[in-house]
């Protein structure tokens, strides 16, 4: 999977889960059911964290500027903005080509590049490690409580 494919799928998944969360909130505040918000909220939270991980992964590989990478992360906070950010990155050529640090590619220099090179050599282990990391962060956030105090 190329950086473009991974980023496009991640941006789309984040936008879809925004839609589900907003739908759940509409159902809650119209009196239909409150049951959807916790489910869609958790799903959105996990996909949000995964999108942030993918953004950082692509940011390192594509050598985005700090400002452009931060904008990619910030796009996750606005409903559906990940789609337009991904399109902007694609149009500006920031997602073209294969993985720079894949086996046979450039030699990693920084710690982040070494982690990325390992991830590209061992994708199954990297996905498992990433999923575990997202699960740990999601668990900590759940323990801390919802982002808005309950009534």
HUMOZI-V707312 format. One record per residue. N is the residue number from 1. RES is the residue in one small letter. D_LAST is the distance of its C-alpha to the last C-alpha in whole Angstrom. Layout:
BEGIN
n=N res=RES d_last=D_LAST
n=N res=RES d_last=D_LAST
END
This chain:
BEGIN
n=1 res=x d_last=45
n=2 res=x d_last=45
n=3 res=x d_last=43
n=4 res=x d_last=42
n=5 res=x d_last=42
n=6 res=x d_last=39
n=7 res=x d_last=37
n=8 res=x d_last=37
n=9 res=x d_last=36
n=10 res=x d_last=33
n=11 res=x d_last=32
n=12 res=x d_last=32
n=13 res=x d_last=30
n=14 res=x d_last=27
n=15 res=x d_last=28
n=16 res=x d_last=27
n=17 res=x d_last=24
n=18 res=x d_last=23
n=19 res=x d_last=24
n=20 res=x d_last=22
n=21 res=x d_last=19
n=22 res=x d_last=19
n=23 res=x d_last=20
n=24 res=x d_last=17
n=25 res=x d_last=15
n=26 res=x d_last=17
n=27 res=x d_last=17
n=28 res=x d_last=14
n=29 res=x d_last=13
n=30 res=x d_last=17
n=31 res=x d_last=16
n=32 res=x d_last=18
n=33 res=x d_last=16
n=34 res=x d_last=13
n=35 res=x d_last=16
n=36 res=x d_last=17
n=37 res=x d_last=15
n=38 res=x d_last=15
n=39 res=x d_last=19
n=40 res=x d_last=19
n=41 res=x d_last=17
n=42 res=x d_last=19
n=43 res=x d_last=22
n=44 res=x d_last=22
n=45 res=x d_last=21
n=46 res=x d_last=24
n=47 res=x d_last=26
n=48 res=x d_last=25
n=49 res=x d_last=26
n=50 res=x d_last=29
n=51 res=x d_last=30
n=52 res=x d_last=30
n=53 res=x d_last=32
n=54 res=x d_last=35
n=55 res=x d_last=34
n=56 res=x d_last=35
n=57 res=x d_last=38
n=58 res=x d_last=40
n=59 res=x d_last=39
n=60 res=x d_last=42
n=61 res=x d_last=44
n=62 res=x d_last=44
n=63 res=x d_last=44
n=64 res=x d_last=42
n=65 res=x d_last=42
n=66 res=x d_last=39
n=67 res=x d_last=38
n=68 res=x d_last=38
n=69 res=x d_last=36
n=70 res=x d_last=33
n=71 res=x d_last=33
n=72 res=x d_last=33
n=73 res=x d_last=30
n=74 res=x d_last=28
n=75 res=x d_last=29
n=76 res=x d_last=26
n=77 res=x d_last=23
n=78 res=x d_last=24
n=79 res=x d_last=24
n=80 res=x d_last=28
n=81 res=x d_last=29
n=82 res=x d_last=31
n=83 res=x d_last=33
n=84 res=x d_last=35
n=85 res=x d_last=35
n=86 res=x d_last=37
n=87 res=x d_last=39
n=88 res=x d_last=40
n=89 res=x d_last=41
n=90 res=x d_last=43
n=91 res=x d_last=45
n=92 res=x d_last=45
n=93 res=x d_last=47
n=94 res=x d_last=44
n=95 res=x d_last=44
n=96 res=x d_last=48
n=97 res=x d_last=50
n=98 res=x d_last=49
n=99 res=x d_last=48
n=100 res=x d_last=49
n=101 res=x d_last=49
n=102 res=x d_last=50
n=103 res=x d_last=53
n=104 res=x d_last=56
n=105 res=x d_last=54
n=106 res=x d_last=54
n=107 res=x d_last=54
n=108 res=x d_last=50
n=109 res=x d_last=50
n=110 res=x d_last=47
n=111 res=x d_last=45
n=112 res=x d_last=42
n=113 res=x d_last=45
n=114 res=x d_last=46
n=115 res=x d_last=43
n=116 res=x d_last=43
n=117 res=x d_last=47
n=118 res=x d_last=46
n=119 res=x d_last=43
n=120 res=x d_last=46
n=121 res=x d_last=48
n=122 res=x d_last=46
n=123 res=x d_last=44
n=124 res=x d_last=43
n=125 res=x d_last=42
n=126 res=x d_last=40
n=127 res=x d_last=38
n=128 res=x d_last=37
n=129 res=x d_last=37
n=130 res=x d_last=34
n=131 res=x d_last=32
n=132 res=x d_last=32
n=133 res=x d_last=31
n=134 res=x d_last=28
n=135 res=x d_last=27
n=136 res=x d_last=27
n=137 res=x d_last=25
n=138 res=x d_last=22
n=139 res=x d_last=22
n=140 res=x d_last=22
n=141 res=x d_last=19
n=142 res=x d_last=17
n=143 res=x d_last=18
n=144 res=x d_last=16
n=145 res=x d_last=13
n=146 res=x d_last=11
n=147 res=x d_last=12
n=148 res=x d_last=9
n=149 res=x d_last=7
n=150 res=x d_last=4
n=151 res=x d_last=0
END
